[in-house]
């Protein structure tokens, strides 16, 4: 005999605990269902088996709360705009000259070396002076001979002038005396010029510093035969120091007029000096495509020696706003947006922003954010509004 215990399913009402004897069901019921009495019993059993799981299930339990999603965030601050550029250069003298002989010859002596201090009028080097001294002696001898010839020509002119006045000579003889006197005078003048040249060439055999400074390089050694103009020593003159940089064209285009440059020693960043751009090369280097820029230093410390490696810092103007990493940007509709963390509730909200400028690393937000707010920088693609988050690495304002 099969029994069916009535159960309350959903909101349907029924008598609980009522037993139905299907074997005593009216015969008309089986005939109306098109089943024999035995089939009706089987149908009841099947219905009972389907209802038993429902009876076993109690009231449904609420789902477990989702744990906070870990994200990385930064606390944004307002920036004055632009970017700070740092370039590497070196210290050079404002004036650096190469001292050289004006005449050629064999150098027999060099009296200074690299690093030596020199003063104006100090002898730097000497050439072998036998040849210019011989040339000077020959020029002086020629001058002496010219003076004697001139004296003889002047005496002859005086005699012819007196004889012409007395009528004892011809006009032709007088004119010839005048020509001899003029030729002798011209020859003396030429020989005097040659003597002056020989004297000057002799002085050129001695190289003298024209101003004070320090020797920074040497170009020839004693015993070498040097040509006119070849650098013997290089002297950095006294009177100031420059910071010299090779600047890319992109920075040149964005640099404001008359910028202030902060210079610090690379080996000791605590040693600093300020400077102003003094000279800009009008043509880029054909290899590096950079421009040589000289910055005149204002009262540089003594530790900024010539040749020292330095770092120069300059601030390029730009748009003011709030700087965020480029990874913080996402989209909200048709515009950019960022996820902002509410520190009180530990939830995030998607906020549209205005991007003033951006690149592959960072973005300048012109509107939509306030300084001090926390912006998600990693994990922005998996967030939804109102979601609980947990800031990693102990970020400011982290919540759990």
Order of alpha helices (4+ residues) and beta strands (2+ residues): beta-beta-alpha-alpha-beta-beta-beta-beta-beta-beta-beta-alpha-alpha-beta-beta-beta-beta-beta-alpha-beta-beta-beta-beta-beta-beta-beta-beta-beta-beta-beta-beta
